[in-house]
Amino acid sequence: MSDSSAPPRVDRVSDADLAFLAMDRGPVPEQIAVVLLLDRRLRAAAFARLLRDRAAAVPRLRQRLVRTPPGCGAPIWVDDEAFDAGWHLVTAQCPGPGSERAMLEAVLPHVLRPLPRERPLWRAVLVDGLADGCTAVVFVVHHALSDGLGGLAALGRLLDGDSPETLPPPSRRPTAWRLAADAWRSRAAALRAAPASLRRLRTAMAAGGGMAAVRAQPCSLLRVTGARRRVAVARVRLDALRTAAHRHHAGVHAALLAAVAEALHDTLARRGETVATVRVAVPVGTPRVGGATAGNAVSPLVVAVPVTGPLGVRLSRVAADVRRGRAAAAGPAPITVLGGGFRLLAALGGYRWYMTHQRRLHTLVSYLRGPAGPVRLGGTLVREMIPIVVGGNANITVSFVALSYAGSLAVTAVADSDGCPDLEPLSRQLAAELNAIAAEAPSGRR
């Protein structure tokens, strides 16, 4: 039981989360989503009741960002006095023929629509009209919501069996004096840790290529993106992919990188281009005490993935490069150490300028581990989970995010509509590459 006389806890937005808020300046918001495909229809009224019953019990889902008085440090998370989970729910109708492609096209506008900063930074979308008569539920969150992609765990508490039985009491807002004292303690701690943090920053920057990074080979994968996005999904059985990768002393992550690079290589070949190596950025989370990972506090590990030679050799090489680079990229995250300097640069448009001119990577690939077994929402089985990361504006025309769930791996390719017009063939090729690795069968040049 909490002590009501104890001073309220200061729940500050982290430097990494502040960085994502500062980066959110272009026409494409820094938002992420997960699509839950249910095995039967879930009516809007029932889903609204479920949200109202469960969302209020998850602190981060009922909190909003509030700026502090001058001298009192970074913004804090506070309970939204007017919180109503129903306000965060919207409904959508999937256009005919109700296919997966039609459903994803119906979902994307809700993922791309900015979340209001004056409310908790999430949205739930209920999509009806799927061809099989079932329902899709989409949860959209801002990268600054707790742990970014890791923060989808907060949304996971809306699932059956994960919600707390009792509502936690509303938190009290700290006084200005307490905020100021906490801010000065944080500044003093940061000054004491600065030398060690700067040494680790140099190591983490080196994992991303350093200041003089190897340039990615010029090709049509690098082109300034616009505001429109399209998505397509490739799938593979997780256990088969893992087993095949293990035969070459590699894991699922290495197999995913190899398949993405091969699919991009084939896509470029159809465009009349060729690259010897695909340079891929892999987000590496900063470990926390207890072994958890800070979702937004990530460093980019850039891996040069070969696209020629025997599959086993390529898998072994990629796995070794990832293992070697992961320790260096494990933290602290550059955006965290640079702190206010990075946020000022982003607010002035410097980060966006850099990302539209960068030449150190061709694409970005994230791999997330979801529930190992099936889960339910409102008593309805979730048959599949599809991740979507729209990202901000850059010159990377296509990126990938993979999410494992109940023995399957869904890999979503998110592309600029103009920069990657051949997204569907690319996604089909990626599925072929993943399944060829899983089956250890020859595909193309293997």
FENSUL-V90504 format. One record per helix or strand. SS is the DSSP state (H for helix, E for strand). FROM is the first residue (numbers start at 1). TO is the last residue. If there is no record, write none. Layout:
# FENSUL-V90504
{{SS:FROM:TO} {SS:FROM:TO}}
This chain:
# FENSUL-V90504
{{E:12:12} {H:15:23} {E:31:38} {H:44:57} {H:59:62} {E:63:66} {E:76:79} {H:85:88} {E:89:93} {H:100:112} {E:122:128} {E:136:142} {H:148:156} {H:176:207} {E:222:222} {E:229:237} {H:238:246} {H:252:270} {E:277:287} {E:293:306} {H:311:329} {H:334:347} {H:350:355} {E:363:369} {E:376:377} {E:380:389} {E:396:396} {E:398:405} {E:408:416} {H:423:439}}
